């Protein structure tokens, strides 16, 4: 939070509001303007800036779960929904998950 609220270190609340007001996302690239500066970055660049990995981000955003296969997806659904007798995979709301699973997602 310090990065976003400390005007000496990061950006101020007003700068952050301006960023979101001017923000657009097109084909995975974020663009915005803050104080006349044009910003442009994608998930990989943002990950580098923040020091966090971005691998798999594109699959997560598209919610493409086909890579898992039906059996594995059903296994995850049973575990996350805490319903071992499910016969088909389905989406699971975070509110229905155990606290640890909510944290992971």
N, C-alpha and C positions, 0 to 999 in steps of 0.2 A: 504493500500500500504506500510505502514511503516514496517509491518511484513515481507514483501517480499523484501524490498530494504535496510533496515537499518541493516548493518552487525553486529551491537552491540546487536540488539534486536531479529531479525528473521534470515532469510536467505538472502544471497546476490543474485544479478541478475545471477551471474555465477552458484550458487547453484540451483536456480530455473531452469535455462536452463539445467543443468545436470539432475535434477529431471525429466523434460519432455522428455529428450533424452532417459532416461532409463525406462520410465514409461510404464507399461502394465496393462490392466484391464481384469481380467478373472473372470467370474461369480460374478461380482459386487465387487471384491476385487482388490484394487489398489496396485501394487508393484512397487518399484523403488529402486535405489541405489544412494546415494549422499555422496561424500567424504568417500566412503567405508562403510557407514552405510546402512543397508538394511531396507527399510520402507515397511510396509504392513498395510493397513487399509481398512475398508469398509465405507459405507455412515453413518452408525450409529456412528462409532468411530470418523469419521471426524466431524460429527455434534456435538459430545461431545467436541471435541478439540476446535472447533470454537464457541461453545455456540449457535448453531442454531438447530432447530428441523429437523429431517430427516424422520419423519413419511410420508409415501406415496411416498417416493423417488423411490422405486422399481416399483410402478405402473406408475409413470411419465416416467421413463426411458424406460419401455416397451411400453409406449404409449397405455396402455390397457384402453380404454374408455368404454368397455362393462359394467363396473360397474355402469355407469351413466344411462343406458337404452336409448332407441331411442328417446323418447319424450324429456327427459332432455338434451340430446346431441344436438338435433335440436334447443331447446331453447337457449342453449349457443352459437351455431353457428349463429343463427339469431342476437343475441345481439352483439357478437364480430365482426361479419362482417357488422353490421349495415344495415342488409337487412331483415326486418321483414316478407317478403313474401316468403322466401326460403321454399322449400318443402322437401328438404333432407339435412342432415348434411354433412359437408365437412370441410376440413382443412382451416384455415384462416391464411394468412401470417401476421406477426407482423406489417409490414409496412402498412397494411390496417386497423389496429386497432386504436382506440382512444388512445391518450397518456397514460391515466390511465390504460387501459387494457394492453398496452405494458409494463408498469412498473410492473404489476402483474405477467406477464409471463417472 
